[in-house]
Amino acid sequence: MAGHPNGGLGILAGGGPLPRRIADTVQGEGRPVFVVAFEGQTDPATVEGLPHAWMRLGATSKTLEALHAAGCGEVVMAGPMKRPALSSLRLDLRSTAAIARAGARVFGDDGLLSLIVEEMEREGLRVVGIEDLLGGYLMPAGTRTRAEPDDRALADAARGIAVLKTLARADIGQAVAVQEGIVLAVEAVEGTDAMIARAGGLRREGAAPVLVKGRKPGQNDRVDRPTIGPATVANAAAAGFAGIVVEALETLIVDRDATVAAADAAGLFLHAMSFDGAQT
């Protein structure tokens, strides 16, 4: 791979459409790409027609060898990754050594993925964020939908932000569901979509709940930036939510037009605000 000052782009692909979106965008700009697809994580459609290699998460040495052989100078991590138990991974020697160096840090919410980033950088690869490659994907402040959050919804949003800030100290989750001040569910290892469904089963009579999603303070943005898309809206609508509040300029919105259209069709609001200035 040649022809770009930073060489080809390596894409460490999780699930969902984002890895393919990046590949198509970057290739359209004339830059070569190489996709590292992970067994049990990456959608097979992501790599169709693209240079790629299938890897297991613990095969760090082979992953690095493949990226170097493909001429990649930069790497991006994109798409949700299911968090495997460390005991279930067949770790190579490099991964085992990295985990030993990290100690307890590896057990954090994005600990394993952060270790992968560190190993990439040790090899001289530059790890970039999704927003460095896809312009306009970070959601600016304001309401994007016809429906707007009322005072009650904004109060629930403030409650959710306070909960997320408290949980961040324990390195837990990016999302919370709040109904009339009551926390219905907090995102843990199951991911946002599963948490939304769980909260829907706990929904009470009265005003509909609000989904609040944002970045954890100190979070590695290159590893796990908060993301929503049409599926988030569909799940929230199915679970009886009033709307979604995200952290402005910190949350990726995939397929913005489709996401807003889905929210409008369901009567949900989609609102972005600063979490730093929220009255919590």
Contacts in CASP RR format, 6 or more apart in sequence:
PFRMAT RR
TARGET T0000
AUTHOR 0000-0000-0000
METHOD contacts of the structure
MODEL  1
MAGHPNGGLGILAGGGPLPRRIADTVQGEGRPVFVVAFEGQTDPATVEGL
PHAWMRLGATSKTLEALHAAGCGEVVMAGPMKRPALSSLRLDLRSTAAIA
RAGARVFGDDGLLSLIVEEMEREGLRVVGIEDLLGGYLMPAGTRTRAEPD
DRALADAARGIAVLKTLARADIGQAVAVQEGIVLAVEAVEGTDAMIARAG
GLRREGAAPVLVKGRKPGQNDRVDRPTIGPATVANAAAAGFAGIVVEALE
TLIVDRDATVAAADAAGLFLHAMSFDGAQT
1 7 0 8 1.000
1 8 0 8 1.000
1 32 0 8 1.000
1 34 0 8 1.000
1 70 0 8 1.000
1 71 0 8 1.000
1 72 0 8 1.000
2 32 0 8 1.000
2 71 0 8 1.000
3 31 0 8 1.000
3 32 0 8 1.000
4 30 0 8 1.000
4 31 0 8 1.000
4 32 0 8 1.000
6 73 0 8 1.000
6 74 0 8 1.000
6 126 0 8 1.000
7 31 0 8 1.000
7 32 0 8 1.000
7 71 0 8 1.000
7 72 0 8 1.000
7 73 0 8 1.000
7 74 0 8 1.000
8 31 0 8 1.000
8 32 0 8 1.000
8 33 0 8 1.000
8 34 0 8 1.000
8 70 0 8 1.000
8 71 0 8 1.000
8 72 0 8 1.000
8 73 0 8 1.000
8 74 0 8 1.000
9 22 0 8 1.000
9 26 0 8 1.000
9 31 0 8 1.000
9 32 0 8 1.000
9 33 0 8 1.000
9 34 0 8 1.000
9 72 0 8 1.000
9 73 0 8 1.000
9 74 0 8 1.000
9 75 0 8 1.000
9 76 0 8 1.000
9 133 0 8 1.000
10 33 0 8 1.000
10 34 0 8 1.000
10 35 0 8 1.000
10 36 0 8 1.000
10 67 0 8 1.000
10 70 0 8 1.000
10 72 0 8 1.000
10 73 0 8 1.000
10 74 0 8 1.000
10 75 0 8 1.000
10 76 0 8 1.000
11 19 0 8 1.000
11 22 0 8 1.000
11 23 0 8 1.000
11 33 0 8 1.000
11 34 0 8 1.000
11 35 0 8 1.000
11 36 0 8 1.000
11 75 0 8 1.000
11 76 0 8 1.000
11 78 0 8 1.000
12 36 0 8 1.000
12 38 0 8 1.000
12 63 0 8 1.000
12 75 0 8 1.000
12 76 0 8 1.000
12 77 0 8 1.000
12 78 0 8 1.000
12 116 0 8 1.000
13 19 0 8 1.000
13 35 0 8 1.000
13 36 0 8 1.000
13 37 0 8 1.000
13 38 0 8 1.000
13 41 0 8 1.000
13 42 0 8 1.000
13 46 0 8 1.000
13 47 0 8 1.000
13 78 0 8 1.000
13 79 0 8 1.000
14 38 0 8 1.000
14 41 0 8 1.000
14 42 0 8 1.000
14 43 0 8 1.000
14 46 0 8 1.000
14 77 0 8 1.000
14 78 0 8 1.000
14 79 0 8 1.000
14 80 0 8 1.000
14 81 0 8 1.000
15 41 0 8 1.000
15 42 0 8 1.000
15 43 0 8 1.000
15 46 0 8 1.000
15 79 0 8 1.000
15 80 0 8 1.000
15 81 0 8 1.000
16 43 0 8 1.000
16 46 0 8 1.000
16 79 0 8 1.000
16 80 0 8 1.000
17 254 0 8 1.000
17 255 0 8 1.000
18 78 0 8 1.000
18 79 0 8 1.000
18 130 0 8 1.000
18 227 0 8 1.000
18 252 0 8 1.000
18 254 0 8 1.000
19 35 0 8 1.000
19 42 0 8 1.000
19 46 0 8 1.000
19 78 0 8 1.000
19 79 0 8 1.000
20 43 0 8 1.000
20 45 0 8 1.000
20 46 0 8 1.000
21 134 0 8 1.000
21 254 0 8 1.000
22 33 0 8 1.000
22 76 0 8 1.000
22 78 0 8 1.000
22 130 0 8 1.000
22 133 0 8 1.000
22 134 0 8 1.000
23 33 0 8 1.000
23 35 0 8 1.000
23 46 0 8 1.000
23 50 0 8 1.000
25 133 0 8 1.000
25 134 0 8 1.000
26 33 0 8 1.000
26 133 0 8 1.000
27 33 0 8 1.000
32 51 0 8 1.000
32 70 0 8 1.000
33 50 0 8 1.000
33 51 0 8 1.000
34 50 0 8 1.000
34 51 0 8 1.000
34 52 0 8 1.000
34 53 0 8 1.000
34 66 0 8 1.000
34 67 0 8 1.000
34 70 0 8 1.000
34 71 0 8 1.000
34 72 0 8 1.000
35 42 0 8 1.000
35 46 0 8 1.000
35 47 0 8 1.000
35 50 0 8 1.000
35 51 0 8 1.000
35 52 0 8 1.000
35 53 0 8 1.000
36 52 0 8 1.000
36 53 0 8 1.000
36 55 0 8 1.000
36 63 0 8 1.000
36 66 0 8 1.000
36 67 0 8 1.000
37 44 0 8 1.000
37 46 0 8 1.000
37 47 0 8 1.000
37 52 0 8 1.000
37 53 0 8 1.000
37 54 0 8 1.000
37 55 0 8 1.000
38 54 0 8 1.000
38 55 0 8 1.000
38 56 0 8 1.000
38 57 0 8 1.000
38 81 0 8 1.000
39 54 0 8 1.000
39 55 0 8 1.000
39 56 0 8 1.000
39 57 0 8 1.000
40 82 0 8 1.000
41 57 0 8 1.000
41 81 0 8 1.000
41 82 0 8 1.000
42 54 0 8 1.000
51 70 0 8 1.000
53 66 0 8 1.000
55 62 0 8 1.000
55 63 0 8 1.000
55 66 0 8 1.000
56 89 0 8 1.000
56 90 0 8 1.000
57 81 0 8 1.000
57 84 0 8 1.000
57 89 0 8 1.000
57 112 0 8 1.000
58 89 0 8 1.000
58 90 0 8 1.000
58 91 0 8 1.000
58 92 0 8 1.000
58 95 0 8 1.000
59 90 0 8 1.000
59 92 0 8 1.000
59 95 0 8 1.000
60 92 0 8 1.000
60 94 0 8 1.000
60 95 0 8 1.000
60 98 0 8 1.000
60 116 0 8 1.000
60 119 0 8 1.000
61 92 0 8 1.000
61 93 0 8 1.000
61 94 0 8 1.000
61 95 0 8 1.000
62 92 0 8 1.000
64 94 0 8 1.000
64 119 0 8 1.000
64 120 0 8 1.000
64 123 0 8 1.000
64 125 0 8 1.000
67 73 0 8 1.000
67 75 0 8 1.000
67 120 0 8 1.000
67 123 0 8 1.000
67 125 0 8 1.000
68 123 0 8 1.000
72 125 0 8 1.000
73 124 0 8 1.000
73 125 0 8 1.000
73 126 0 8 1.000
74 125 0 8 1.000
74 126 0 8 1.000
74 127 0 8 1.000
74 128 0 8 1.000
75 120 0 8 1.000
75 125 0 8 1.000
75 126 0 8 1.000
75 127 0 8 1.000
75 128 0 8 1.000
76 127 0 8 1.000
76 128 0 8 1.000
76 129 0 8 1.000
76 130 0 8 1.000
76 132 0 8 1.000
76 133 0 8 1.000
76 222 0 8 1.000
77 113 0 8 1.000
77 116 0 8 1.000
77 117 0 8 1.000
77 127 0 8 1.000
77 129 0 8 1.000
77 222 0 8 1.000
77 223 0 8 1.000
78 130 0 8 1.000
79 227 0 8 1.000
80 191 0 8 1.000
80 227 0 8 1.000
81 113 0 8 1.000
81 224 0 8 1.000
83 109 0 8 1.000
83 112 0 8 1.000
83 189 0 8 1.000
84 112 0 8 1.000
86 99 0 8 1.000
86 106 0 8 1.000
86 112 0 8 1.000
89 95 0 8 1.000
91 99 0 8 1.000
94 119 0 8 1.000
95 115 0 8 1.000
95 119 0 8 1.000
98 115 0 8 1.000
98 118 0 8 1.000
98 119 0 8 1.000
99 106 0 8 1.000
99 115 0 8 1.000
102 111 0 8 1.000
102 115 0 8 1.000
105 111 0 8 1.000
105 114 0 8 1.000
106 112 0 8 1.000
106 115 0 8 1.000
108 171 0 8 1.000
109 171 0 8 1.000
109 172 0 8 1.000
109 173 0 8 1.000
109 216 0 8 1.000
109 224 0 8 1.000
110 171 0 8 1.000
110 219 0 8 1.000
110 220 0 8 1.000
110 223 0 8 1.000
110 224 0 8 1.000
111 223 0 8 1.000
113 220 0 8 1.000
113 223 0 8 1.000
113 224 0 8 1.000
114 220 0 8 1.000
114 223 0 8 1.000
116 223 0 8 1.000
117 127 0 8 1.000
117 220 0 8 1.000
117 222 0 8 1.000
117 223 0 8 1.000
120 127 0 8 1.000
121 127 0 8 1.000
127 222 0 8 1.000
128 222 0 8 1.000
129 221 0 8 1.000
129 222 0 8 1.000
129 225 0 8 1.000
130 137 0 8 1.000
130 225 0 8 1.000
130 252 0 8 1.000
131 137 0 8 1.000
131 138 0 8 1.000
131 221 0 8 1.000
131 225 0 8 1.000
131 252 0 8 1.000
136 256 0 8 1.000
137 252 0 8 1.000
137 253 0 8 1.000
137 254 0 8 1.000
137 256 0 8 1.000
138 249 0 8 1.000
138 250 0 8 1.000
138 251 0 8 1.000
138 252 0 8 1.000
138 253 0 8 1.000
139 246 0 8 1.000
139 248 0 8 1.000
139 249 0 8 1.000
139 251 0 8 1.000
139 252 0 8 1.000
139 253 0 8 1.000
139 256 0 8 1.000
139 272 0 8 1.000
140 248 0 8 1.000
140 249 0 8 1.000
140 272 0 8 1.000
141 248 0 8 1.000
141 249 0 8 1.000
141 272 0 8 1.000
141 273 0 8 1.000
141 274 0 8 1.000
142 248 0 8 1.000
142 271 0 8 1.000
142 272 0 8 1.000
142 273 0 8 1.000
143 149 0 8 1.000
143 269 0 8 1.000
143 270 0 8 1.000
143 271 0 8 1.000
143 272 0 8 1.000
144 256 0 8 1.000
144 260 0 8 1.000
144 263 0 8 1.000
144 270 0 8 1.000
144 271 0 8 1.000
144 272 0 8 1.000
145 260 0 8 1.000
145 263 0 8 1.000
145 264 0 8 1.000
145 267 0 8 1.000
145 268 0 8 1.000
145 269 0 8 1.000
145 270 0 8 1.000
145 271 0 8 1.000
146 264 0 8 1.000
146 267 0 8 1.000
147 243 0 8 1.000
147 263 0 8 1.000
147 264 0 8 1.000
147 267 0 8 1.000
147 268 0 8 1.000
147 269 0 8 1.000
148 269 0 8 1.000
148 271 0 8 1.000
149 157 0 8 1.000
149 210 0 8 1.000
149 242 0 8 1.000
149 243 0 8 1.000
149 245 0 8 1.000
149 269 0 8 1.000
149 271 0 8 1.000
152 180 0 8 1.000
152 207 0 8 1.000
153 207 0 8 1.000
153 210 0 8 1.000
153 242 0 8 1.000
153 243 0 8 1.000
153 245 0 8 1.000
153 269 0 8 1.000
155 181 0 8 1.000
156 178 0 8 1.000
156 179 0 8 1.000
156 180 0 8 1.000
156 181 0 8 1.000
156 209 0 8 1.000
156 210 0 8 1.000
156 212 0 8 1.000
157 178 0 8 1.000
157 210 0 8 1.000
157 212 0 8 1.000
157 245 0 8 1.000
157 271 0 8 1.000
157 273 0 8 1.000
157 278 0 8 1.000
158 278 0 8 1.000
158 279 0 8 1.000
158 280 0 8 1.000
159 178 0 8 1.000
159 181 0 8 1.000
159 183 0 8 1.000
159 280 0 8 1.000
160 176 0 8 1.000
160 178 0 8 1.000
160 183 0 8 1.000
160 210 0 8 1.000
160 212 0 8 1.000
160 280 0 8 1.000
161 212 0 8 1.000
161 275 0 8 1.000
161 278 0 8 1.000
161 280 0 8 1.000
162 278 0 8 1.000
162 280 0 8 1.000
163 176 0 8 1.000
163 178 0 8 1.000
163 183 0 8 1.000
163 186 0 8 1.000
163 212 0 8 1.000
164 173 0 8 1.000
164 174 0 8 1.000
164 175 0 8 1.000
164 176 0 8 1.000
164 212 0 8 1.000
164 214 0 8 1.000
164 216 0 8 1.000
164 275 0 8 1.000
165 217 0 8 1.000
165 275 0 8 1.000
165 280 0 8 1.000
167 173 0 8 1.000
167 176 0 8 1.000
167 186 0 8 1.000
167 216 0 8 1.000
168 216 0 8 1.000
168 217 0 8 1.000
168 218 0 8 1.000
168 219 0 8 1.000
171 216 0 8 1.000
172 186 0 8 1.000
172 187 0 8 1.000
172 188 0 8 1.000
173 186 0 8 1.000
173 187 0 8 1.000
173 188 0 8 1.000
173 216 0 8 1.000
174 187 0 8 1.000
174 192 0 8 1.000
174 213 0 8 1.000
174 214 0 8 1.000
174 215 0 8 1.000
174 216 0 8 1.000
174 224 0 8 1.000
174 226 0 8 1.000
175 186 0 8 1.000
175 187 0 8 1.000
175 191 0 8 1.000
175 192 0 8 1.000
175 195 0 8 1.000
175 211 0 8 1.000
175 212 0 8 1.000
175 213 0 8 1.000
175 214 0 8 1.000
175 226 0 8 1.000
176 183 0 8 1.000
176 185 0 8 1.000
176 186 0 8 1.000
176 187 0 8 1.000
176 211 0 8 1.000
176 212 0 8 1.000
177 183 0 8 1.000
177 184 0 8 1.000
177 185 0 8 1.000
177 186 0 8 1.000
177 195 0 8 1.000
177 196 0 8 1.000
177 199 0 8 1.000
177 200 0 8 1.000
177 209 0 8 1.000
177 210 0 8 1.000
177 211 0 8 1.000
177 212 0 8 1.000
177 241 0 8 1.000
178 184 0 8 1.000
178 209 0 8 1.000
178 210 0 8 1.000
178 212 0 8 1.000
179 203 0 8 1.000
179 204 0 8 1.000
179 206 0 8 1.000
179 207 0 8 1.000
179 208 0 8 1.000
179 209 0 8 1.000
179 210 0 8 1.000
180 204 0 8 1.000
180 206 0 8 1.000
180 207 0 8 1.000
182 204 0 8 1.000
184 199 0 8 1.000
184 200 0 8 1.000
184 202 0 8 1.000
184 203 0 8 1.000
184 209 0 8 1.000
185 195 0 8 1.000
185 196 0 8 1.000
185 198 0 8 1.000
185 199 0 8 1.000
185 200 0 8 1.000
185 202 0 8 1.000
186 195 0 8 1.000
187 195 0 8 1.000
188 195 0 8 1.000
190 198 0 8 1.000
192 211 0 8 1.000
192 213 0 8 1.000
192 228 0 8 1.000
192 232 0 8 1.000
193 231 0 8 1.000
193 232 0 8 1.000
193 235 0 8 1.000
196 211 0 8 1.000
196 232 0 8 1.000
196 235 0 8 1.000
196 236 0 8 1.000
196 239 0 8 1.000
196 241 0 8 1.000
197 235 0 8 1.000
197 238 0 8 1.000
197 239 0 8 1.000
199 209 0 8 1.000
199 211 0 8 1.000
199 239 0 8 1.000
199 241 0 8 1.000
200 209 0 8 1.000
200 239 0 8 1.000
200 240 0 8 1.000
200 241 0 8 1.000
201 239 0 8 1.000
203 209 0 8 1.000
203 239 0 8 1.000
203 240 0 8 1.000
207 242 0 8 1.000
208 240 0 8 1.000
208 241 0 8 1.000
208 242 0 8 1.000
208 243 0 8 1.000
209 239 0 8 1.000
209 240 0 8 1.000
209 241 0 8 1.000
209 242 0 8 1.000
210 241 0 8 1.000
210 242 0 8 1.000
210 243 0 8 1.000
210 244 0 8 1.000
210 245 0 8 1.000
211 232 0 8 1.000
211 236 0 8 1.000
211 241 0 8 1.000
211 243 0 8 1.000
211 244 0 8 1.000
211 245 0 8 1.000
212 244 0 8 1.000
212 245 0 8 1.000
212 246 0 8 1.000
213 226 0 8 1.000
213 228 0 8 1.000
213 244 0 8 1.000
213 245 0 8 1.000
213 246 0 8 1.000
213 247 0 8 1.000
213 251 0 8 1.000
214 226 0 8 1.000
214 246 0 8 1.000
214 247 0 8 1.000
214 250 0 8 1.000
214 251 0 8 1.000
214 275 0 8 1.000
215 221 0 8 1.000
215 225 0 8 1.000
215 226 0 8 1.000
215 247 0 8 1.000
215 250 0 8 1.000
215 251 0 8 1.000
215 275 0 8 1.000
219 225 0 8 1.000
221 250 0 8 1.000
225 250 0 8 1.000
225 251 0 8 1.000
225 252 0 8 1.000
226 246 0 8 1.000
226 247 0 8 1.000
226 250 0 8 1.000
226 251 0 8 1.000
226 252 0 8 1.000
227 251 0 8 1.000
227 252 0 8 1.000
227 253 0 8 1.000
227 254 0 8 1.000
228 244 0 8 1.000
228 246 0 8 1.000
228 251 0 8 1.000
228 252 0 8 1.000
228 253 0 8 1.000
228 254 0 8 1.000
228 259 0 8 1.000
229 253 0 8 1.000
229 254 0 8 1.000
229 255 0 8 1.000
229 258 0 8 1.000
229 259 0 8 1.000
230 254 0 8 1.000
230 255 0 8 1.000
230 258 0 8 1.000
230 259 0 8 1.000
230 262 0 8 1.000
232 244 0 8 1.000
232 259 0 8 1.000
233 244 0 8 1.000
233 259 0 8 1.000
233 262 0 8 1.000
233 263 0 8 1.000
233 266 0 8 1.000
233 268 0 8 1.000
233 270 0 8 1.000
234 262 0 8 1.000
234 266 0 8 1.000
236 243 0 8 1.000
236 244 0 8 1.000
236 266 0 8 1.000
236 268 0 8 1.000
237 262 0 8 1.000
237 263 0 8 1.000
237 266 0 8 1.000
237 267 0 8 1.000
237 268 0 8 1.000
241 268 0 8 1.000
242 268 0 8 1.000
242 269 0 8 1.000
243 263 0 8 1.000
243 268 0 8 1.000
243 269 0 8 1.000
243 270 0 8 1.000
243 271 0 8 1.000
244 263 0 8 1.000
244 268 0 8 1.000
244 269 0 8 1.000
244 270 0 8 1.000
244 271 0 8 1.000
245 271 0 8 1.000
245 272 0 8 1.000
245 273 0 8 1.000
246 253 0 8 1.000
246 270 0 8 1.000
246 271 0 8 1.000
246 272 0 8 1.000
247 272 0 8 1.000
247 273 0 8 1.000
247 274 0 8 1.000
247 275 0 8 1.000
248 272 0 8 1.000
248 273 0 8 1.000
248 274 0 8 1.000
249 272 0 8 1.000
250 275 0 8 1.000
251 272 0 8 1.000
253 259 0 8 1.000
259 270 0 8 1.000
260 270 0 8 1.000
263 269 0 8 1.000
263 270 0 8 1.000
END
